[in-house]
């Protein structure tokens, strides 16, 4: 899965699909956050997860900017991550290449 914007770095972990603030309690340390888009209310999750993948967003999107601040790999603008990745899938987020790999 390829994105249009990213923050550098590589991380692997279990995917966690989150679609609303009501699901924040489901996020576990080391998860890869997979969502449609993030906004400032989602910033606390960046201190817990090891990477972020979004369907929408560009180089100035919240996910990419905050990911850089936290030193997390981010791949944004994939258009289809939430359709192709399921919670529990092991994924690799490669912010250097702007790619997300489903490992299992």
Beta strands, then each sheet from edge to edge (+ up, - down):
strand 1: 5-7
strand 2: 10-17
strand 3: 32-35
strand 4: 51-54
strand 5: 73-76
strand 6: 90-94
strand 7: 99-102
sheet 1: 1+ 5- 4- 3- 2- 6+ 7-
end
